[in-house]
Amino acid sequence: MLLGMDAHLALGRYGEELASRYLRERGMQVLERNWRCPEGEIDIVALDGDCLVVCEVKTRAGTGAGDPVEAVTWEKANRLRRLAAAYLRSRPGSVARARIDVIGVLAERGRPPVVRHVVAVGS
């Protein structure tokens, strides 16, 4: 199914809201959403205990293009590592360690959304 730009952005915002709620329900503290720097954007920055979590959220309305989590390639994971480093540089001494997580949201019409959380991608 092809979505217009407004619908695509709304779907992305919906997925990020579900992902934020999912993380909070699992005891994480969501620090920021859509943090931007010259290198790019982090969808969600959270704390899991003493670990900074840089979270990429991928939301799809169907599986025609594959599972949402599959959209995070090795190159994207490397870019997320660079963004995590940039975030940590912007807040020196804030945490000792960090990881990259991916949350895939499958939001098919007429069905409850499915949230899939992959912890520590590319480690």
N, C-alpha and C positions, 0 to 999 in steps of 0.2 A: 504494500500500500504506500503510495507516495503522499507525503504531507507537504502542505505549503509552509513557508518560512515561519509564519506566526504559530501554526500548529506544532511545527518542529521545536520551536523555542519553548512553547508551553509544555510540551512533552518532556523536554529536558529539565525545565524548572520543577515539574511534577516529580520526576525521578530523583532530583537532588533533595527535594523536601522529604520524600519517602526514605532516602538514604540517611539523611540527617536524623530523622526520627528513629530509624533502625539502630544507628550508632548510639544515640542517647539511651534507647531502651536496653542496650547491652552495657551500660555503665560508662560509656565514653563521654567526654566533654567536648562538644563541638565549639571550637574557638572561632573559626571564620568560615565563611562561604564565599566562593568566587574571589579568592585573594589573587591580585594581579601584581605583576612586576614586568620589567622589560622583556624577560625571557618567556613569559606566558602566564597562564592562569592555573590555579589549583582549585578544583571544585569544592572540596571540603578539607579543612585542617582541623584535626581533633587530637585529643590526648587520651591515650589508653594507659592509665597508670602514669608512669614516668616516661612513656614513649610517645613521641610525636608521630601522628599518623597523617600522611598525605594521601588523600583518597580521591581517586578518579571515579566518576559516576558515568556509566553508559546506560542510556535508556532506549528501549526499542518498543515499537507497537506490535511487532511480530518477529518471527525468526527467519524471514526470507533472506536477510543478510547475515544470518548466523546468530548464535547466542550473544547477548550484549557484551559479556566479558571478553569474548574473542576479539572484539574491536580494539583491545589494548595490545598493540604489537610490541615487539622488543624495542623498537625505536621510541615508541611512546613511553614505555617504562623507563628508558634512559633519560628522556626529556623530563619525566616526573622526578627522577633522582636529582637532576640539575635544579629543578624548581624547589625541591625539598631543601637542597643546599642553600639556595637563594633565600628561602624563608628563614632558615636557621641563622644565616648571616645577618638578616634584618632584626633578629632578636637574640643577640649574643647571650650565652649562658642560660638560655631558657630551658633546654632539656639536654640530656646526655646522649640519647639515641633516637633514631627515627626509622620508619618503615613506610613502604608504599603498599596501599591496599586498593583493590578495585571492587566496586559494587556495580553489579549489573541488575537493571530493573526491566523486567518484561511486563509491559502493560498492554495486554491484548484486550480489545474491546469485548465487553460482556463477561470478562473473567477477573477474579481478584489479581492484583499485581503480584509478581513473584520477584523476590529480592534474593540475589546470590552474592555472597561476600567472599572474596578471595583475599586472604591475609598474606602480606609480605611477598608480593609478586617480584619475580626476578632476583630473589636472594639466593 
